Amino acid sequence: MTAFTHRIATEADIPALVALMDRSIAGPLAAFLTPDQINASRRLMGIDSQLIADRTFFIVEADGVLAGCGGWSGRITEYGGDHTPGRSPAPLTPGVDAARIRAMYTAPEFVRQGVGSQILGLCELAARAAGYDRVELVATLGGEPLYLAHGYVEIERFEDDRGGARVPLVRMGKRLAVGHPREPG
């Protein structure tokens, strides 16, 4: 089994993260979407530099190789990259609003090796430490099974056509456990 390490992403990581995100969209996600939906996904998804600036974006590596990334946010924006319309940097309120799990991507060669689970655990732990008692996310069809396996429930299904084709998405949520969870992985 591969040993994974994690760290907080920095601005210097952005080029490698953009490349990983593109490979993830073109690779594993392609099993769930048409070519037009993949192109639209590239216009809707991607790097959100606010997460990196907020220091809430994790990188998981295997022997120095980028295996995956993802983060959480205490801001209103639900999903999308720097270029996605409709973003809002306004803050959420812990204990009132749900923190957002954001921008989860796994390198195709590391799919189904626990990378997504580790990132999700790190995000939930950090959001809980920041005072949030629940989290929400917007899942792709490719990510939905991971979130279901970790106790997330469907809130609503919808499509986003701002990228030129209708991309199916699922808003999901989860109540966070009270107490002192252990660090994942």
Secondary structure, 3 states (H helix, E strand, C coil): CCCEEEEECCHHHHHHHHHHHHHHHHCHHHHCCCHHHHHHHHHHCCCCHHHHHCCCEEEEEECCEEEEEEEEECECCCCCCCCCCCCCCCECCECCECEEEEEEEECHHHCCCCHHHHHHHHHHHHHHHCCCCEEEEEEECCCHHHHHHCCCEEEEEEEECCCCCCEEEEEEEEECCCCCCCCCC
